[in-house]
């Protein structure tokens, strides 16, 4: 019998100049990703060449049934690693028909922050370490864990190899290559301390693109887990007890921090973050209080502290940065389910725009 | 050992100028698709160059045993995504040996309506949103649903991704590419509100070609589900209760509606549809009363309503059309098992030809 795989892999470039564009957006919960596809004339190299679109917001908790259209504005394009050819993924944000960003559209404000002249002049770089857990499909228990029980305690699993220690590498490796193919600035991957937990890093990316890339990388990851028959969790503390949580440590630097004398700029920025600790924590992800306990390489959620090479701190400065007197720092507070538009925009706003009173 | 796949994928263009033509027709229920293949000299791109053919109508409920031949007239050609090369799919309609359309041949009347000068002058465009549900083969329970139980309630599934929310994407994606390959004007796909339910859109297509393309797209879909070992259903309410039904929303515009001042033409057209609501509903698909309840993004079957951006209405006008003063509207009443020849031609007839 003819093969589904042959059909899915059909290369249409020979028979049509049409391409398929998969429009991606964030749904009503702020963490659910949605997408649908349309045929457009190709090739497309810039989001400005793509039409706005719309979807049924009443089905995603973002609009009422009698006035259900939510408008999609294309913001960034990536190559589609699933359909390949000239087909594309399109990261969008959401507006009312009158042109107002809907309440769950966090990109809009972030874009405003990043286009402020003071922020733009500082060329903010982000390196985001996205942790996540893979779960078995029908039981929602981490992959590789015995159903109804637990694996041996943490210790052997971080960066491990072996069928008794590393679970789900095919998902991780497929994701790594797919992201590189798509044009996402994925800088690395590693197996995490809790078995079944992994991490990938995106960056250094400038300004708003850091968050666009994280959202599309999350989309590609969940599409891959769908194919693999496992479930992706971005919960910050998927298993209670003596098991690590999952974070989205956000590494950050500005032009001033990267130049000689940068270390002083870094210390001032960290001080400002310390004064707005409560505000940041409130925006750093739901359920983070289950993760930021002061144990398992976290700082307690109510405490702000920083230190060089200190993984138990809210903010960690690398030894290299301290030695060279310039570089970057790592905000370890964001949870794995944080919205990168919110976090990256807020860090830039607090450290560059906020006057500190 | 040679592999079945190698044989199926043999490229015959080097060894022969013969092609394979798969003739497709609609069977006696009005919803079952049938097909058989023949060898011809190729390549062929014009349906008028293809010979008429015939089949055993007594095996499809379309003719008595003692006079069983039903004649197939080729009407539209598409590239065959399964056999590839120069091989083709041929959409046909059915006639008696005396040249009369048989009762289940709905294309004949539709073609007459579309070729009438009044209708042809208005260049009617259609965009049809075909919804469908995938079922597990032996249990006939939706794909991804636990056998003997139900998934969590609707909410997470519309346009979703992930193994716990989206079931059957390989079928949907191969169908998308296969239709593009075949030359069908497929404009998009999306996952639907009920898990295991999907939608594809065909259009904008002019006149009779909308019906031809939806039927061939349905054929390609059912061939693909056959390969995948799942079953496709076009039932408008596959699961009773708090689960969405499946429709075939039909987007429509005429030349006058697309030009300046079109919004007034649209409103007049909608008024006419309102006056013929009962007649349209009777032709919009069997079992639609189980679906058009007034809940789950439908309007009640006995009520005709319309509104801008209103998914609970019989007819919905998009905000852009309202804003631009011209455009198109969406008839949300047709069920997923509607006959597109009937629906497209009836909308054209009521809005362009019919005088209240």
Interface residues (C-beta under 8 A of the other chain):
Chain A: X1 X2 X3 X4 X6 X7 X8 X10 X12 X15 X16 X18 X20 X27 X32 X33 X34 X35 X36 X37 X38 X39 X54 X55 X56 X58 X59 X60 X61 X65 X66 X67 X68 X69 X82 X83 X97 X137 X138 X219 X222 X223 X225 X226 X227 X228 X229 X230 X231 X232
Chain B: X4 X5 X8 X9 X79 X81 X82 X146 X155 X156 X158 X159 X160 X161 X162 X163 X164 X166 X169 X170 X171 X173 X174 X175 X176 X177 X178 X180 X181 X183 X186 X187 X188 X189 X190 X191 X193 X224 X227 X228 X297 X307 X309 X310 X311 X312 X318 X319 X320 X323
